[in-house]
């Protein structure tokens, strides 16, 4: 039995002379954490009957000897596809005779090293590794046709390489990209996020950020709202950080890595750019529900109702794989999230337990994958023993209802800020006087081609900009937009509170909320159409005619008080009535098709 107590103490007392002179002074506190990994135990042949379930439900073995069975997807015809990380493949099983057990041995459908997430949509099997997303048509015999590579440039995964994906009601692909670490300042803004992409993989954006590792997520069948389970930070103690149930909305941040739960500060690190944890917390969205720390939520499945008890419709089921950083251990169960009739979560309940030994030192399985079958029963995979359990209601009849969440919430969020005039054509930017700003760039002339190094096809670094000073200006703001892109316009850069004495920006600015140092001190950067902050270089579709990129400067008579990751529309609303002068520099960019 592996059970090690590790007590880590940040315990250097603050001296009276120093007082509370630094945020780090609050970090000097003891943290007691356990490395407590349970001993794997082999379940007996009749183990399923010993599992604890609510009255009227029972568990049985649907399939066994499957190896490292992880995520589950169910095809419209009832065939079940399961990813296996260790075996680097996806297998297919069927229960053709309807006896509640898979028929025969699994059939390997596809092999890929690092394979984990999978989903089925419109006759296509989508699957992914840490950096790649693929799809292939499902054949009538259950196999797949030619595999198509959709993405090969997702950011490195590091600590959290078990990425998942699903197709939303808006017919878009959603990809969970966990953090590379426990708590750190990520080098890629696509880490610790949920990414939204077109089904062909050619367009993508960060939908939400600050999500340490949201492996399980899904859309409520009645409301169409997106919900997910985020795994908490380790080494903060037995009861911190609790696992989070989040309503995941476009542009929202969810705290990681600097704050957690209801805005508590993470003592392991400070926000970059001189920001405080309080500022980070104010810009973050708190979880709707929380659950026992270190439970390790995995796949998430909403039940549409039918074939599984009268009150199952609209509830979510989440596999909790179990802790290694807590004593007593947590997780090792199937959890149920109760939702009310309005589609709002009420509480997290234990639904299936008994995978942990009675003395709490061993486990008989690690729940991982969850899916709803056509008859309404639930499949639950154990990736330690290669077993898939079937959870059924003894009195249930009929079939599961179609899972068809409304698309309106996702479409409405995605449409915000689209199909509007350029910033300088809007009434909010009307200047009070007759001054103008002459804007220039060292790398390109007005109406000239922007060098490739400033595009996302190249190095993706911001260009050096210069502009003439404006009398009466207190700050400057920048909005760079592409009116020729699909969003009309695509937002590539939002910045504000540029000091009045700063009329030059160097190339290659940091992609972070707040800039520091010399003439850059205090400059704030907001959200782009990609869902990131800072410079987002030109990225027109390959083969498109040259797109125009407008570098629009606003001279303002005050500083703007805006939240972190403010949008262009928030900036313009705050600037209305305070614009002293404006200027515009246009550059162009096109990327040729490469054969």
Phi, psi and omega in degrees: 000127179269113179210100184239130176269124175238112178256116180254128184240118167265092201230010182287114185292145177284132180282153179302327183294325181278329184059221175254067188277347185213150176303330181294341178298333179283351183275350185277080183211151181285139174234118180258114182233150183245135162267105190222077182270125184287149180285127177294133178237145181274125178289146178285167180302329180257022184301323183305325182289344180271350180294147183263124180225162174298159180304134178096350180251153177216156179244144176216164178278120178271324177202154181218175181057042184260356181078219186275067184287125187242259185279152184235138172226139182248126179282159179304332180274004177095351177295144183248129179245132185229131176273146177230111185293311183295321179279350177058047181208176169239133179247159180236135176226153178223153171241079187291327183268000174068028181268009178081019179212141180297145181269117172072188183282155178290154177249128179286128184264319183201151176241136173204130176296135179081008184295139179214288185287147176205154175202161180238132181209127172052046176078009181240140171263117175260137178209162188211157168252195180295323186244352188234149173234133182234163167214156179206144179289141174280130178274161178303331180277003179094348175281189181235156175273207184296133181278132180248129176276120181263321179218143175223016186229029171295153185293158178304147188267327181061235186292330186243083185264358182270078185273151183232165180208157178203156176261127182277173178294344177273009179064034177239154182268131178245131187234127176270119177245099182292172179290160177277354195209180175284310178201114182197170174272106185294146176278337177245133179285355175272350175281153181058046184220174162245125185257137175251131184221156172291157184296336177270358177078004186279337178232138177206158179212159172281116181280316180209152184228181182071025180251106187301313180195084180265080180290319183259127177203162179184173185253131181297133186294337179264317187266335185078005178285148182267128180233150178208161180250119182254133179280138187275171181289143177271169173064024172258358180125173182302322190247009175230145351274135176294150176291149187242140167254117186243140163277116190261115183237153184301132175081354181279148172253149185238027166098315186302142001261002192266336175222161181209169182053240184264031179103012177295144182278133175278116184288353185283341186199162178244147175300148181284166174074020179078011177284153176264160176297328178296320176295319179296318180296320180296333181266003183252154179262126180286153176294156178276322175225158174228157182223172187307134183302146172069016181290336175066069177295137182243235186291148185236136177220125170281142175263127182281351184097153181097128175073015185208038181091150189291336187252017185279336187302126176088354176273155179251148177237130186229129176282129177252106189290333175111155189272164166226353188244028183211141172224118003289158182295153178234165180086219182056050182197171169257121181263153176239129176258115180281131176244149177274182185291341176273001179082026178250137184288142182254315185192164174254130180237152169286131180249312176232123178226180182112002177282342179265143178294158185298326180274001175073018180252346182223167178225149178256016179160157178236100181302141185220297184261147179223136176205153178259126177280168181298332180276002178094346177288165184246136171263140179226120181267147173245111186277355178273326185244001177069033180247140169245121180265149174249125179254121184228158175260129187297329182258007184285147177220163177085200185238162173292142177293156175300138178268099186223073179297146177294145183273347189305314182300318181288320180294320180296316179296317182294332184276350182299130178084000180267159175054051177231162178294162171301157185306316184283353175263006182259152183297334181297337185258013179295125184277148181285323185250196183251012177286156175223162181247127174269116183252137178217162179230141180291332189269343182204153179273166176303131183066013179265174183282132176283129181300150185299330182298338179271355180268167176284348173281338179257233182276341179069033179258147181290148178278157173288134180238147174227150174206160179281146181286156182236127177297133179088357179283134174261322176215168172238156175227154182230133171229116178252124186224153176245105180285351182265357180278172186297328183282338177048073005257162170274131182267123184250345181194133174225122180217148180210171183060035169290123185302150183301329180278358181260115177236018178213133174243131178287166176287155172072047178291152176297143177266078181213169185298313187233132178266153182225160174099116173056231183289352179267351188304123175088356177293131181254145178234141185248196189277140173261175176295341176282350182085011179250171176251154181089193184293129171237107188291166177306137177210060177291155176304141179300134180091348176294153170298164183300130174271153178261137180238118185262115173268099188257123182255137175239127169265127186240153180267013178199167169282155179255133177260094185236153177289163173301145180059035178300151180271167174304317182293325175294320178297312183294323178297319179288332182279341185305129180085358183237012182273121180270320181200162179223161175206161185213132172238130180251129171238161182237156176207140174219146178240119182288151172295133179255125183252000000 
